[in-house]
Amino acid sequence: MTGWLQGRDWDYHPHQLETLEKAQSGKDVLLFAPTGAGKTLSGFLPSIVDLTNNEYPKHQLHTLYISPLQALAVDVHRNLMQPIDETDMNISVETRTGDTPASKRQRQKTKPPQMLMTTPESLALLMSYEEAPQYFVNLRYIIIDELHALMHSKRGDLLSLNLARLSTLTPKATRIGLS
């Protein structure tokens, strides 16, 4: 990832490296930063480093990204795939939203990607499945984007309930909140 950044004359921001350090030590992180400050990379960096430095099965959910907006989940997926593809990282990344075809949703139940981008509503559906405990058992990172947009709303309440259940299924998963 570093080489990919340097090829664009970019470098890590201090908050990105601090997020990485805290998350790698198992601490939950809440990052407040302005638009364009690299919050998304901050959120995904611990997961990318973990997936590239360690062997994980291809069809085991490792990272769950939750966005309040379906379009944002799709955009983040597209933006994340650029460095993954250009550096030949062997990481599977998919979206699961209300627009995901039923055939893909069905496949994702038995063969999930390593990184899944979704919305609070789609997460609620995933959590309702009988297989949810097995589906989420190996989850390492939970990234919640635009956290402020979910506060004080029914969608935020729904997400809070599902995050509480997730914490019982995957107590060692690290949460990274972005706002």
VMD Tcl script that builds the backbone (N, CA, C; Angstrom):
set m [mol new atoms 537]
animate dup $m
set s [atomselect $m all]
$s set {name element resname resid chain x y z} {
  {N N MET 1 A 0.831 -1.196 0.000}
  {CA C MET 1 A 0.000 0.000 0.000}
  {C C MET 1 A 0.871 1.254 0.000}
  {N N THR 2 A 1.977 1.184 0.747}
  {CA C THR 2 A 2.875 2.338 0.822}
  {C C THR 2 A 3.403 2.704 -0.565}
  {N N GLY 3 A 3.809 1.681 -1.337}
  {CA C GLY 3 A 4.305 1.932 -2.689}
  {C C GLY 3 A 3.247 2.556 -3.575}
  {N N TRP 4 A 2.010 2.125 -3.404}
  {CA C TRP 4 A 0.910 2.674 -4.192}
  {C C TRP 4 A 0.727 4.156 -3.864}
  {N N LEU 5 A 0.792 4.501 -2.585}
  {CA C LEU 5 A 0.674 5.899 -2.172}
  {C C LEU 5 A 1.837 6.728 -2.714}
  {N N GLN 6 A 3.055 6.211 -2.575}
  {CA C GLN 6 A 4.234 6.944 -3.030}
  {C C GLN 6 A 4.203 7.161 -4.534}
  {N N GLY 7 A 3.638 6.220 -5.270}
  {CA C GLY 7 A 3.504 6.376 -6.716}
  {C C GLY 7 A 2.609 7.534 -7.103}
  {N N ARG 8 A 1.830 8.023 -6.178}
  {CA C ARG 8 A 0.943 9.171 -6.403}
  {C C ARG 8 A 1.430 10.410 -5.661}
  {N N ASP 9 A 2.647 10.343 -5.135}
  {CA C ASP 9 A 3.217 11.418 -4.317}
  {C C ASP 9 A 2.361 11.715 -3.093}
  {N N TRP 10 A 1.802 10.669 -2.519}
  {CA C TRP 10 A 1.025 10.775 -1.293}
  {C C TRP 10 A 1.791 10.099 -0.176}
  {N N ASP 11 A 1.434 10.440 1.029}
  {CA C ASP 11 A 1.996 9.771 2.188}
  {C C ASP 11 A 0.891 9.634 3.227}
  {N N TYR 12 A 1.121 8.803 4.205}
  {CA C TYR 12 A 0.135 8.628 5.265}
  {C C TYR 12 A 0.050 9.885 6.121}
  {N N HIS 13 A -1.163 10.183 6.575}
  {CA C HIS 13 A -1.373 11.248 7.555}
  {C C HIS 13 A -1.120 10.654 8.939}
  {N N PRO 14 A -0.714 11.470 9.899}
  {CA C PRO 14 A -0.482 10.949 11.254}
  {C C PRO 14 A -1.703 10.225 11.840}
  {N N HIS 15 A -2.915 10.741 11.580}
  {CA C HIS 15 A -4.104 10.087 12.149}
  {C C HIS 15 A -4.343 8.709 11.525}
  {N N GLN 16 A -3.899 8.493 10.290}
  {CA C GLN 16 A -4.049 7.175 9.675}
  {C C GLN 16 A -3.137 6.160 10.363}
  {N N LEU 17 A -1.908 6.569 10.618}
  {CA C LEU 17 A -0.964 5.679 11.283}
  {C C LEU 17 A -1.363 5.436 12.736}
  {N N GLU 18 A -1.921 6.459 13.384}
  {CA C GLU 18 A -2.375 6.289 14.760}
  {C C GLU 18 A -3.580 5.349 14.821}
  {N N THR 19 A -4.487 5.472 13.858}
  {CA C THR 19 A -5.627 4.558 13.789}
  {C C THR 19 A -5.135 3.126 13.603}
  {N N LEU 20 A -4.173 2.942 12.708}
  {CA C LEU 20 A -3.593 1.620 12.475}
  {C C LEU 20 A -3.004 1.059 13.761}
  {N N GLU 21 A -2.210 1.858 14.449}
  {CA C GLU 21 A -1.550 1.415 15.678}
  {C C GLU 21 A -2.568 1.013 16.745}
  {N N LYS 22 A -3.578 1.861 16.947}
  {CA C LYS 22 A -4.586 1.577 17.979}
  {C C LYS 22 A -5.388 0.323 17.627}
  {N N ALA 23 A -5.805 0.224 16.373}
  {CA C ALA 23 A -6.610 -0.926 15.951}
  {C C ALA 23 A -5.803 -2.215 16.026}
  {N N GLN 24 A -4.536 -2.171 15.650}
  {CA C GLN 24 A -3.703 -3.372 15.722}
  {C C GLN 24 A -3.515 -3.845 17.160}
  {N N SER 25 A -3.605 -2.922 18.101}
  {CA C SER 25 A -3.473 -3.311 19.509}
  {C C SER 25 A -4.815 -3.759 20.096}
  {N N GLY 26 A -5.850 -3.811 19.249}
  {CA C GLY 26 A -7.158 -4.291 19.688}
  {C C GLY 26 A -8.056 -3.241 20.285}
  {N N LYS 27 A -7.666 -1.987 20.199}
  {CA C LYS 27 A -8.489 -0.914 20.756}
  {C C LYS 27 A -9.481 -0.413 19.705}
  {N N ASP 28 A -10.693 -0.115 20.152}
  {CA C ASP 28 A -11.661 0.519 19.271}
  {C C ASP 28 A -11.222 1.960 19.031}
  {N N VAL 29 A -11.578 2.486 17.854}
  {CA C VAL 29 A -11.119 3.819 17.448}
  {C C VAL 29 A -12.310 4.636 16.954}
  {N N LEU 30 A -12.344 5.898 17.330}
  {CA C LEU 30 A -13.306 6.842 16.786}
  {C C LEU 30 A -12.507 7.996 16.205}
  {N N LEU 31 A -12.615 8.196 14.902}
  {CA C LEU 31 A -11.850 9.226 14.214}
  {C C LEU 31 A -12.781 10.310 13.690}
  {N N PHE 32 A -12.547 11.528 14.136}
  {CA C PHE 32 A -13.233 12.701 13.612}
  {C C PHE 32 A -12.225 13.458 12.755}
  {N N ALA 33 A -12.544 13.673 11.486}
  {CA C ALA 33 A -11.641 14.394 10.589}
  {C C ALA 33 A -12.476 15.030 9.485}
  {N N PRO 34 A -11.986 16.124 8.908}
  {CA C PRO 34 A -12.745 16.785 7.842}
  {C C PRO 34 A -12.729 15.966 6.547}
  {N N THR 35 A -13.661 16.291 5.675}
  {CA C THR 35 A -13.724 15.656 4.362}
  {C C THR 35 A -12.392 15.827 3.648}
  {N N GLY 36 A -11.910 14.764 3.027}
  {CA C GLY 36 A -10.657 14.819 2.282}
  {C C GLY 36 A -9.421 14.557 3.117}
  {N N ALA 37 A -9.604 14.214 4.395}
  {CA C ALA 37 A -8.461 13.999 5.293}
  {C C ALA 37 A -8.009 12.540 5.335}
  {N N GLY 38 A -8.623 11.694 4.540}
  {CA C GLY 38 A -8.210 10.294 4.497}
  {C C GLY 38 A -8.842 9.408 5.552}
  {N N LYS 39 A -10.075 9.736 5.946}
  {CA C LYS 39 A -10.756 8.918 6.953}
  {C C LYS 39 A -10.968 7.491 6.456}
  {N N THR 40 A -11.373 7.342 5.211}
  {CA C THR 40 A -11.671 6.009 4.685}
  {C C THR 40 A -10.437 5.121 4.728}
  {N N LEU 41 A -9.300 5.639 4.282}
  {CA C LEU 41 A -8.067 4.858 4.358}
  {C C LEU 41 A -7.724 4.551 5.810}
  {N N SER 42 A -7.968 5.494 6.705}
  {CA C SER 42 A -7.726 5.243 8.131}
  {C C SER 42 A -8.515 4.033 8.603}
  {N N GLY 43 A -9.762 3.969 8.184}
  {CA C GLY 43 A -10.626 2.867 8.601}
  {C C GLY 43 A -10.199 1.525 8.041}
  {N N PHE 44 A -9.795 1.498 6.784}
  {CA C PHE 44 A -9.461 0.239 6.122}
  {C C PHE 44 A -8.009 -0.189 6.298}
  {N N LEU 45 A -7.128 0.715 6.651}
  {CA C LEU 45 A -5.709 0.388 6.749}
  {C C LEU 45 A -5.420 -0.791 7.686}
  {N N PRO 46 A -6.002 -0.839 8.895}
  {CA C PRO 46 A -5.724 -1.995 9.754}
  {C C PRO 46 A -6.142 -3.323 9.112}
  {N N SER 47 A -7.274 -3.317 8.447}
  {CA C SER 47 A -7.768 -4.521 7.800}
  {C C SER 47 A -6.873 -4.938 6.635}
  {N N ILE 48 A -6.484 -3.966 5.808}
  {CA C ILE 48 A -5.620 -4.262 4.658}
  {C C ILE 48 A -4.281 -4.816 5.130}
  {N N VAL 49 A -3.706 -4.194 6.146}
  {CA C VAL 49 A -2.423 -4.667 6.675}
  {C C VAL 49 A -2.575 -6.085 7.223}
  {N N ASP 50 A -3.642 -6.336 7.969}
  {CA C ASP 50 A -3.863 -7.663 8.537}
  {C C ASP 50 A -4.050 -8.709 7.437}
  {N N LEU 51 A -4.855 -8.391 6.434}
  {CA C LEU 51 A -5.112 -9.342 5.356}
  {C C LEU 51 A -3.875 -9.603 4.495}
  {N N THR 52 A -3.015 -8.619 4.332}
  {CA C THR 52 A -1.822 -8.824 3.514}
  {C C THR 52 A -0.688 -9.473 4.298}
  {N N ASN 53 A -0.676 -9.325 5.613}
  {CA C ASN 53 A 0.404 -9.900 6.421}
  {C C ASN 53 A 0.088 -11.288 6.974}
  {N N ASN 54 A -1.162 -11.697 6.895}
  {CA C ASN 54 A -1.576 -12.985 7.461}
  {C C ASN 54 A -2.416 -13.755 6.451}
  {N N GLU 55 A -2.448 -15.051 6.600}
  {CA C GLU 55 A -3.241 -15.910 5.721}
  {C C GLU 55 A -4.653 -16.067 6.295}
  {N N TYR 56 A -5.638 -15.712 5.494}
  {CA C TYR 56 A -7.031 -15.913 5.873}
  {C C TYR 56 A -7.735 -16.607 4.725}
  {N N PRO 57 A -8.703 -17.453 5.015}
  {CA C PRO 57 A -9.460 -18.094 3.932}
  {C C PRO 57 A -10.161 -17.054 3.063}
  {N N LYS 58 A -10.246 -17.361 1.772}
  {CA C LYS 58 A -10.845 -16.432 0.808}
  {C C LYS 58 A -12.326 -16.182 1.099}
  {N N HIS 59 A -13.033 -17.176 1.590}
  {CA C HIS 59 A -14.478 -17.039 1.815}
  {C C HIS 59 A -14.809 -16.998 3.302}
  {N N GLN 60 A -14.110 -16.111 3.988}
  {CA C GLN 60 A -14.347 -15.892 5.420}
  {C C GLN 60 A -14.424 -14.389 5.648}
  {N N LEU 61 A -15.527 -13.927 6.209}
  {CA C LEU 61 A -15.696 -12.495 6.433}
  {C C LEU 61 A -14.690 -12.004 7.468}
  {N N HIS 62 A -13.901 -11.023 7.079}
  {CA C HIS 62 A -12.844 -10.457 7.920}
  {C C HIS 62 A -13.200 -9.031 8.352}
  {N N THR 63 A -13.757 -8.255 7.410}
  {CA C THR 63 A -14.021 -6.837 7.645}
  {C C THR 63 A -15.431 -6.493 7.189}
  {N N LEU 64 A -16.160 -5.816 8.053}
  {CA C LEU 64 A -17.508 -5.352 7.741}
  {C C LEU 64 A -17.489 -3.835 7.740}
  {N N TYR 65 A -17.849 -3.239 6.611}
  {CA C TYR 65 A -17.936 -1.778 6.472}
  {C C TYR 65 A -19.412 -1.416 6.394}
  {N N ILE 66 A -19.845 -0.502 7.252}
  {CA C ILE 66 A -21.252 -0.094 7.298}
  {C C ILE 66 A -21.342 1.387 6.978}
  {N N SER 67 A -22.143 1.698 5.990}
  {CA C SER 67 A -22.351 3.076 5.557}
  {C C SER 67 A -23.832 3.422 5.655}
  {N N PRO 68 A -24.166 4.652 6.052}
  {CA C PRO 68 A -25.576 5.019 6.090}
  {C C PRO 68 A -26.173 5.183 4.693}
  {N N LEU 69 A -25.314 5.303 3.683}
  {CA C LEU 69 A -25.776 5.517 2.317}
  {C C LEU 69 A -25.314 4.397 1.401}
  {N N GLN 70 A -26.245 3.841 0.679}
  {CA C GLN 70 A -25.934 2.787 -0.282}
  {C C GLN 70 A -24.916 3.282 -1.311}
  {N N ALA 71 A -25.111 4.500 -1.811}
  {CA C ALA 71 A -24.203 5.052 -2.817}
  {C C ALA 71 A -22.791 5.205 -2.267}
  {N N LEU 72 A -22.658 5.555 -0.996}
  {CA C LEU 72 A -21.338 5.689 -0.383}
  {C C LEU 72 A -20.656 4.323 -0.295}
  {N N ALA 73 A -21.397 3.284 0.067}
  {CA C ALA 73 A -20.828 1.933 0.124}
  {C C ALA 73 A -20.298 1.525 -1.241}
  {N N VAL 74 A -21.028 1.841 -2.290}
  {CA C VAL 74 A -20.612 1.507 -3.660}
  {C C VAL 74 A -19.378 2.329 -4.042}
  {N N ASP 75 A -19.364 3.616 -3.711}
  {CA C ASP 75 A -18.203 4.472 -4.013}
  {C C ASP 75 A -16.960 4.014 -3.268}
  {N N VAL 76 A -17.110 3.688 -1.998}
  {CA C VAL 76 A -15.968 3.232 -1.206}
  {C C VAL 76 A -15.443 1.920 -1.774}
  {N N HIS 77 A -16.348 1.043 -2.173}
  {CA C HIS 77 A -15.933 -0.218 -2.805}
  {C C HIS 77 A -15.085 0.063 -4.037}
  {N N ARG 78 A -15.558 0.929 -4.894}
  {CA C ARG 78 A -14.827 1.269 -6.127}
  {C C ARG 78 A -13.462 1.884 -5.800}
  {N N ASN 79 A -13.432 2.818 -4.861}
  {CA C ASN 79 A -12.180 3.481 -4.495}
  {C C ASN 79 A -11.198 2.528 -3.814}
  {N N LEU 80 A -11.696 1.600 -3.042}
  {CA C LEU 80 A -10.835 0.644 -2.368}
  {C C LEU 80 A -10.267 -0.388 -3.339}
  {N N MET 81 A -11.049 -0.728 -4.351}
  {CA C MET 81 A -10.588 -1.734 -5.310}
  {C C MET 81 A -9.414 -1.227 -6.145}
  {N N GLN 82 A -9.295 0.079 -6.341}
  {CA C GLN 82 A -8.190 0.599 -7.155}
  {C C GLN 82 A -6.831 0.203 -6.584}
  {N N PRO 83 A -6.499 0.530 -5.328}
  {CA C PRO 83 A -5.190 0.099 -4.823}
  {C C PRO 83 A -5.081 -1.419 -4.672}
  {N N ILE 84 A -6.180 -2.089 -4.333}
  {CA C ILE 84 A -6.139 -3.549 -4.194}
  {C C ILE 84 A -5.789 -4.192 -5.530}
  {N N ASP 85 A -6.442 -3.746 -6.588}
  {CA C ASP 85 A -6.169 -4.295 -7.921}
  {C C ASP 85 A -4.783 -3.905 -8.436}
  {N N GLU 86 A -4.413 -2.641 -8.253}
  {CA C GLU 86 A -3.147 -2.151 -8.805}
  {C C GLU 86 A -1.921 -2.696 -8.074}
  {N N THR 87 A -2.086 -3.169 -6.867}
  {CA C THR 87 A -0.956 -3.741 -6.130}
  {C C THR 87 A -1.068 -5.257 -6.018}
  {N N ASP 88 A -2.030 -5.830 -6.732}
  {CA C ASP 88 A -2.232 -7.286 -6.750}
  {C C ASP 88 A -2.423 -7.893 -5.368}
  {N N MET 89 A -3.075 -7.134 -4.484}
  {CA C MET 89 A -3.433 -7.710 -3.189}
  {C C MET 89 A -4.525 -8.735 -3.441}
  {N N ASN 90 A -4.428 -9.846 -2.828}
  {CA C ASN 90 A -5.397 -10.917 -3.025}
  {C C ASN 90 A -6.482 -10.825 -1.956}
  {N N ILE 91 A -7.304 -9.770 -2.059}
  {CA C ILE 91 A -8.361 -9.503 -1.084}
  {C C ILE 91 A -9.690 -9.431 -1.823}
  {N N SER 92 A -10.673 -10.204 -1.361}
  {CA C SER 92 A -11.996 -10.162 -1.986}
  {C C SER 92 A -12.856 -9.107 -1.284}
  {N N VAL 93 A -13.483 -8.256 -2.092}
  {CA C VAL 93 A -14.282 -7.139 -1.587}
  {C C VAL 93 A -15.587 -7.085 -2.373}
  {N N GLU 94 A -16.720 -7.002 -1.661}
  {CA C GLU 94 A -18.023 -6.918 -2.323}
  {C C GLU 94 A -18.949 -5.994 -1.543}
  {N N THR 95 A -20.014 -5.579 -2.218}
  {CA C THR 95 A -21.068 -4.797 -1.567}
  {C C THR 95 A -22.289 -5.681 -1.371}
  {N N ARG 96 A -23.098 -5.298 -0.401}
  {CA C ARG 96 A -24.395 -5.953 -0.176}
  {C C ARG 96 A -25.357 -4.865 0.277}
  {N N THR 97 A -26.215 -4.468 -0.650}
  {CA C THR 97 A -27.201 -3.423 -0.379}
  {C C THR 97 A -28.550 -3.896 -0.896}
  {N N GLY 98 A -29.520 -3.023 -0.834}
  {CA C GLY 98 A -30.843 -3.356 -1.354}
  {C C GLY 98 A -30.849 -3.645 -2.849}
  {N N ASP 99 A -29.839 -3.163 -3.570}
  {CA C ASP 99 A -29.759 -3.388 -5.014}
  {C C ASP 99 A -28.967 -4.636 -5.400}
  {N N THR 100 A -28.409 -5.325 -4.432}
  {CA C THR 100 A -27.625 -6.524 -4.734}
  {C C THR 100 A -28.565 -7.607 -5.243}
  {N N PRO 101 A -28.251 -8.209 -6.393}
  {CA C PRO 101 A -29.115 -9.265 -6.935}
  {C C PRO 101 A -29.262 -10.441 -5.954}
  {N N ALA 102 A -30.413 -11.071 -5.981}
  {CA C ALA 102 A -30.699 -12.177 -5.063}
  {C C ALA 102 A -29.678 -13.304 -5.207}
  {N N SER 103 A -29.227 -13.576 -6.412}
  {CA C SER 103 A -28.254 -14.651 -6.613}
  {C C SER 103 A -26.928 -14.340 -5.907}
  {N N LYS 104 A -26.519 -13.090 -5.952}
  {CA C LYS 104 A -25.276 -12.686 -5.283}
  {C C LYS 104 A -25.456 -12.720 -3.763}
  {N N ARG 105 A -26.608 -12.261 -3.282}
  {CA C ARG 105 A -26.878 -12.305 -1.840}
  {C C ARG 105 A -26.857 -13.744 -1.337}
  {N N GLN 106 A -27.443 -14.647 -2.121}
  {CA C GLN 106 A -27.478 -16.060 -1.739}
  {C C GLN 106 A -26.067 -16.638 -1.698}
  {N N ARG 107 A -25.241 -16.328 -2.689}
  {CA C ARG 107 A -23.860 -16.807 -2.714}
  {C C ARG 107 A -23.078 -16.245 -1.537}
  {N N GLN 108 A -23.298 -14.960 -1.218}
  {CA C GLN 108 A -22.578 -14.327 -0.115}
  {C C GLN 108 A -22.897 -14.981 1.231}
  {N N LYS 109 A -24.055 -15.612 1.344}
  {CA C LYS 109 A -24.399 -16.290 2.602}
  {C C LYS 109 A -23.478 -17.476 2.870}
  {N N THR 110 A -23.065 -18.168 1.819}
  {CA C THR 110 A -22.214 -19.345 1.997}
  {C C THR 110 A -20.752 -19.084 1.650}
  {N N LYS 111 A -20.505 -18.101 0.796}
  {CA C LYS 111 A -19.140 -17.750 0.401}
  {C C LYS 111 A -18.960 -16.241 0.485}
  {N N PRO 112 A -18.856 -15.721 1.705}
  {CA C PRO 112 A -18.729 -14.267 1.852}
  {C C PRO 112 A -17.362 -13.780 1.368}
  {N N PRO 113 A -17.283 -12.509 0.983}
  {CA C PRO 113 A -15.975 -11.934 0.662}
  {C C PRO 113 A -15.215 -11.671 1.965}
  {N N GLN 114 A -13.951 -11.341 1.850}
  {CA C GLN 114 A -13.180 -10.990 3.041}
  {C C GLN 114 A -13.606 -9.631 3.584}
  {N N MET 115 A -13.982 -8.714 2.678}
  {CA C MET 115 A -14.482 -7.400 3.072}
  {C C MET 115 A -15.870 -7.213 2.467}
  {N N LEU 116 A -16.811 -6.838 3.307}
  {CA C LEU 116 A -18.181 -6.623 2.856}
  {C C LEU 116 A -18.613 -5.215 3.209}
  {N N MET 117 A -19.095 -4.483 2.196}
  {CA C MET 117 A -19.616 -3.131 2.392}
  {C C MET 117 A -21.141 -3.196 2.357}
  {N N THR 118 A -21.771 -2.643 3.397}
  {CA C THR 118 A -23.214 -2.763 3.491}
  {C C THR 118 A -23.829 -1.544 4.166}
  {N N THR 119 A -25.122 -1.604 4.386}
  {CA C THR 119 A -25.887 -0.545 5.049}
  {C C THR 119 A -26.492 -1.118 6.339}
  {N N PRO 120 A -26.988 -0.271 7.231}
  {CA C PRO 120 A -27.602 -0.796 8.458}
  {C C PRO 120 A -28.751 -1.769 8.176}
  {N N GLU 121 A -29.552 -1.488 7.156}
  {CA C GLU 121 A -30.693 -2.353 6.841}
  {C C GLU 121 A -30.239 -3.725 6.331}
  {N N SER 122 A -29.234 -3.732 5.466}
  {CA C SER 122 A -28.733 -5.013 4.961}
  {C C SER 122 A -28.029 -5.795 6.063}
  {N N LEU 123 A -27.364 -5.099 6.967}
  {CA C LEU 123 A -26.757 -5.778 8.110}
  {C C LEU 123 A -27.851 -6.417 8.961}
  {N N ALA 124 A -28.958 -5.715 9.164}
  {CA C ALA 124 A -30.064 -6.271 9.957}
  {C C ALA 124 A -30.574 -7.567 9.330}
  {N N LEU 125 A -30.657 -7.606 8.010}
  {CA C LEU 125 A -31.082 -8.844 7.339}
  {C C LEU 125 A -30.060 -9.952 7.550}
  {N N LEU 126 A -28.780 -9.632 7.413}
  {CA C LEU 126 A -27.739 -10.635 7.645}
  {C C LEU 126 A -27.806 -11.170 9.075}
  {N N MET 127 A -28.061 -10.289 10.010}
  {CA C MET 127 A -28.114 -10.684 11.421}
  {C C MET 127 A -29.348 -11.544 11.720}
  {N N SER 128 A -30.379 -11.466 10.878}
  {CA C SER 128 A -31.603 -12.228 11.111}
  {C C SER 128 A -31.489 -13.685 10.670}
  {N N TYR 129 A -30.473 -13.999 9.895}
  {CA C TYR 129 A -30.324 -15.361 9.398}
  {C C TYR 129 A -29.895 -16.305 10.512}
  {N N GLU 130 A -30.386 -17.511 10.443}
  {CA C GLU 130 A -30.028 -18.536 11.422}
  {C C GLU 130 A -28.525 -18.787 11.439}
  {N N GLU 131 A -27.884 -18.619 10.285}
  {CA C GLU 131 A -26.445 -18.866 10.158}
  {C C GLU 131 A -25.582 -17.680 10.603}
  {N N ALA 132 A -26.175 -16.616 11.101}
  {CA C ALA 132 A -25.418 -15.409 11.472}
  {C C ALA 132 A -24.251 -15.706 12.417}
  {N N PRO 133 A -24.417 -16.526 13.430}
  {CA C PRO 133 A -23.263 -16.777 14.314}
  {C C PRO 133 A -22.055 -17.342 13.564}
  {N N GLN 134 A -22.290 -18.256 12.627}
  {CA C GLN 134 A -21.183 -18.818 11.849}
  {C C GLN 134 A -20.650 -17.814 10.838}
  {N N TYR 135 A -21.531 -17.002 10.282}
  {CA C TYR 135 A -21.151 -16.030 9.255}
  {C C TYR 135 A -20.181 -14.987 9.815}
  {N N PHE 136 A -20.437 -14.537 11.013}
  {CA C PHE 136 A -19.653 -13.449 11.607}
  {C C PHE 136 A -18.574 -13.919 12.582}
  {N N VAL 137 A -18.452 -15.201 12.811}
  {CA C VAL 137 A -17.583 -15.714 13.869}
  {C C VAL 137 A -16.120 -15.270 13.740}
  {N N ASN 138 A -15.611 -15.082 12.539}
  {CA C ASN 138 A -14.201 -14.721 12.341}
  {C C ASN 138 A -13.990 -13.250 12.011}
  {N N LEU 139 A -15.013 -12.445 12.212}
  {CA C LEU 139 A -14.922 -11.024 11.897}
  {C C LEU 139 A -13.851 -10.353 12.755}
  {N N ARG 140 A -12.962 -9.602 12.115}
  {CA C ARG 140 A -11.865 -8.943 12.835}
  {C C ARG 140 A -12.075 -7.435 12.974}
  {N N TYR 141 A -12.678 -6.804 11.957}
  {CA C TYR 141 A -12.851 -5.349 11.962}
  {C C TYR 141 A -14.265 -4.974 11.541}
  {N N ILE 142 A -14.813 -3.969 12.230}
  {CA C ILE 142 A -16.105 -3.380 11.885}
  {C C ILE 142 A -15.851 -1.891 11.702}
  {N N ILE 143 A -16.087 -1.393 10.500}
  {CA C ILE 143 A -15.870 0.018 10.178}
  {C C ILE 143 A -17.232 0.666 9.984}
  {N N ILE 144 A -17.513 1.694 10.740}
  {CA C ILE 144 A -18.792 2.397 10.647}
  {C C ILE 144 A -18.497 3.803 10.150}
  {N N ASP 145 A -18.932 4.091 8.937}
  {CA C ASP 145 A -18.652 5.374 8.293}
  {C C ASP 145 A -19.804 6.350 8.518}
  {N N GLU 146 A -19.467 7.622 8.494}
  {CA C GLU 146 A -20.467 8.697 8.648}
  {C C GLU 146 A -21.327 8.441 9.894}
  {N N LEU 147 A -20.667 8.113 10.957}
  {CA C LEU 147 A -21.329 7.767 12.213}
  {C C LEU 147 A -22.310 8.848 12.663}
  {N N HIS 148 A -21.936 10.091 12.450}
  {CA C HIS 148 A -22.786 11.212 12.874}
  {C C HIS 148 A -24.148 11.196 12.176}
  {N N ALA 149 A -24.211 10.659 10.960}
  {CA C ALA 149 A -25.464 10.629 10.207}
  {C C ALA 149 A -26.444 9.595 10.765}
  {N N LEU 150 A -25.954 8.702 11.593}
  {CA C LEU 150 A -26.810 7.649 12.136}
  {C C LEU 150 A -27.292 7.945 13.553}
  {N N MET 151 A -26.712 8.954 14.166}
  {CA C MET 151 A -27.078 9.277 15.544}
  {C C MET 151 A -28.517 9.795 15.604}
  {N N HIS 152 A -29.189 9.477 16.674}
  {CA C HIS 152 A -30.528 10.012 16.960}
  {C C HIS 152 A -31.527 9.718 15.842}
  {N N SER 153 A -31.479 8.496 15.326}
  {CA C SER 153 A -32.439 8.110 14.293}
  {C C SER 153 A -32.822 6.645 14.479}
  {N N LYS 154 A -33.910 6.246 13.847}
  {CA C LYS 154 A -34.328 4.845 13.922}
  {C C LYS 154 A -33.280 3.941 13.282}
  {N N ARG 155 A -32.659 4.417 12.208}
  {CA C ARG 155 A -31.607 3.631 11.554}
  {C C ARG 155 A -30.414 3.456 12.497}
  {N N GLY 156 A -30.092 4.499 13.244}
  {CA C GLY 156 A -29.016 4.419 14.218}
  {C C GLY 156 A -29.354 3.455 15.347}
  {N N ASP 157 A -30.618 3.466 15.776}
  {CA C ASP 157 A -31.058 2.524 16.810}
  {C C ASP 157 A -30.955 1.085 16.300}
  {N N LEU 158 A -31.382 0.869 15.067}
  {CA C LEU 158 A -31.288 -0.453 14.449}
  {C C LEU 158 A -29.830 -0.906 14.386}
  {N N LEU 159 A -28.956 -0.010 13.957}
  {CA C LEU 159 A -27.540 -0.338 13.881}
  {C C LEU 159 A -26.975 -0.637 15.264}
  {N N SER 160 A -27.341 0.153 16.258}
  {CA C SER 160 A -26.855 -0.076 17.625}
  {C C SER 160 A -27.247 -1.462 18.130}
  {N N LEU 161 A -28.484 -1.858 17.877}
  {CA C LEU 161 A -28.935 -3.185 18.300}
  {C C LEU 161 A -28.133 -4.284 17.608}
  {N N ASN 162 A -27.907 -4.118 16.315}
  {CA C ASN 162 A -27.164 -5.136 15.575}
  {C C ASN 162 A -25.683 -5.149 15.953}
  {N N LEU 163 A -25.115 -3.994 16.261}
  {CA C LEU 163 A -23.728 -3.958 16.731}
  {C C LEU 163 A -23.601 -4.631 18.103}
  {N N ALA 164 A -24.614 -4.453 18.947}
  {CA C ALA 164 A -24.601 -5.118 20.257}
  {C C ALA 164 A -24.647 -6.629 20.071}
  {N N ARG 165 A -25.471 -7.098 19.167}
  {CA C ARG 165 A -25.525 -8.544 18.905}
  {C C ARG 165 A -24.216 -9.020 18.295}
  {N N LEU 166 A -23.668 -8.229 17.377}
  {CA C LEU 166 A -22.383 -8.592 16.767}
  {C C LEU 166 A -21.294 -8.729 17.827}
  {N N SER 167 A -21.334 -7.856 18.817}
  {CA C SER 167 A -20.288 -7.917 19.848}
  {C C SER 167 A -20.382 -9.200 20.663}
  {N N THR 168 A -21.558 -9.813 20.734}
  {CA C THR 168 A -21.658 -11.113 21.413}
  {C C THR 168 A -21.171 -12.233 20.499}
  {N N LEU 169 A -21.340 -12.069 19.194}
  {CA C LEU 169 A -20.894 -13.094 18.238}
  {C C LEU 169 A -19.394 -13.006 17.971}
  {N N THR 170 A -18.872 -11.798 17.970}
  {CA C THR 170 A -17.451 -11.571 17.658}
  {C C THR 170 A -16.851 -10.584 18.668}
  {N N PRO 171 A -16.680 -11.028 19.910}
  {CA C PRO 171 A -16.232 -10.092 20.950}
  {C C PRO 171 A -14.846 -9.521 20.718}
  {N N LYS 172 A -14.031 -10.138 19.884}
  {CA C LYS 172 A -12.674 -9.634 19.652}
  {C C LYS 172 A -12.579 -8.708 18.445}
  {N N ALA 173 A -13.677 -8.505 17.728}
  {CA C ALA 173 A -13.641 -7.602 16.575}
  {C C ALA 173 A -13.396 -6.175 17.029}
  {N N THR 174 A -12.540 -5.480 16.303}
  {CA C THR 174 A -12.225 -4.098 16.601}
  {C C THR 174 A -13.161 -3.189 15.810}
  {N N ARG 175 A -13.710 -2.191 16.478}
  {CA C ARG 175 A -14.615 -1.247 15.825}
  {C C ARG 175 A -13.868 0.031 15.510}
  {N N ILE 176 A -14.096 0.529 14.296}
  {CA C ILE 176 A -13.494 1.792 13.876}
  {C C ILE 176 A -14.632 2.688 13.394}
  {N N GLY 177 A -14.896 3.755 14.111}
  {CA C GLY 177 A -15.930 4.703 13.749}
  {C C GLY 177 A -15.313 5.904 13.040}
  {N N LEU 178 A -15.942 6.324 11.961}
  {CA C LEU 178 A -15.459 7.469 11.173}
  {C C LEU 178 A -16.545 8.522 11.118}
  {N N SER 179 A -16.160 9.773 11.358}
  {CA C SER 179 A -17.146 10.852 11.316}
  {C C SER 179 A -16.469 12.125 10.837}
}
mol reanalyze $m
mol bondsrecalc $m
mol representation Tube
mol addrep $m
